[in-house]
Amino acid sequence: MRVYFAPCGIGLGHVGRCVPIARKLMENNAEVMFSTYREGIRYVEREKLPLVKAPPIGFQVKPDGTIDFKQTAVNPGPFFASFTLMKQVNAEVKAIEGFKPDIVVSDTRVSPLLAAQILGIPRICILNQFQVIIPRKKRFLRLARFVDSVTLIIIGKIWTSGNMVLIPDFPKPYTICAGNLNIPKSYRKNVKLIGPILPKRPDELPTENELRKKLNLPVDKPVIFAPISGPIRERAFLTGILRRIFLEFPDDYEIVLSLGYPNANTEPIHHGNLTVYKWIQNRFEYLKACELVVSRAGHGTLTQSMCYGKPMILVPTPSHTEQLNNAKQAENLGVAKVIEQEELSRESLLRNVKQILESEIPEKLEQIRKEVLEYDGLENAAKIIVEIAGKGG
């Protein structure tokens, strides 16, 4: 069986959940090919998987990581955005024809689905957001509603036009992306909630104390893990703030900060009780060994932290509707606290860390962890891909 994966290349989350599916299928002798762009390219190259580079597409970001909707709308503009989409579709058609897959798996991308439809190849879409990223500030509200309606009609139709749409999230009441799944009834026929795609399950790793010894982490004080991911400019602004804050954190805590650069070396930089990595290959060992996660509000980080029973402090990207909704849902579930980026300081972060560690949140998360681990999105995704590929559509 030959499987063509085409994840969104903005940030690392989309590629990060397609890679374990690919490896799962490769265990059963499947051949895979990846098509992505921007940050996704470096991730796939580090994983040493076959790759074709797609024409890049994305949105504009301000220096503080805030999404710049005005510049996104003006530059490249509707004409050039359409031209870029056509370039992507053309590139995908050529790559798919060259690889001759039995099935195309797109993660949030439209162009591979259109290309597969043109070529008559079965296709699956992995999705955790059914709206475009539009800031909900008052001056953009009417435009946002208009764009949302157009998106649901056009892009939503394409996303759901294939054989199946897979939502890698928990069933109710723990669905993290619930606020981002406003899917019209007419599109829901082939939509399936499969559970999070977890590359490494907690029970596959040693105990927390064993991991702390292996990772040279202290066993007598709380460990804070800050795995920061997302597009480079969104990531860089937050990591700059966090580095300054963590350098002033009391010695009562041990902190591990990951900057999220997959093409960088993995040697740590030590500053007292703060250890900084440009890239952590064994992130799930640190996730299991820690007491608390500090991060953006990306879907993958939230679902992984819940599976590992780790409480979170979330700093969502300003004006990023998906992350704001994710953070709100996690807070409503009682598994996280949210700090707005403009309010992030040593005092606010330290206060929230203390509140979480002294609260009942860790105990509540332990109960939730037992429930959510019943949903194996990785196994489900691989099984569905094999079934649909085997049917030839």
Buried (B, 14 or more C-beta within 10 A) or exposed (E): BBBBBBBBBBBBBBBBBBBBBBBBBEEEEBBBBBBBBBBBBBBBBBBEBBBBBBBBBBBBBBEBBBBBBEEBBEEBEEEEBEEBBEBBBEBBBEBBEEBEBBBBBBBBBBBBBBBBBEBEBBBBBBBBBBBBBBBEEEEBEEEBEEBBEEBBEEBBBBBBBBBBBBBBBBBEEBBBBBBBBEBEEEBEEBBEBBBBBBBBEBEEBEEBEBBBEEBEBEEEEBBBBBBBBBBBBBBBBBBEBBBEBBBEBEEEBBBBBBBBBBEEEEEBEEEEBBBBBBBBEEBBBBBBBBBBBBBBBBBBBBBBBBBBBBBBBBBBBBBBBBBBBBBBBBBEBBBBBBBEBEEBEBEBBBEBBEEBBEEEBBEBBEEBBEEBBEBBBBBBBBEBBBEBBEEEE
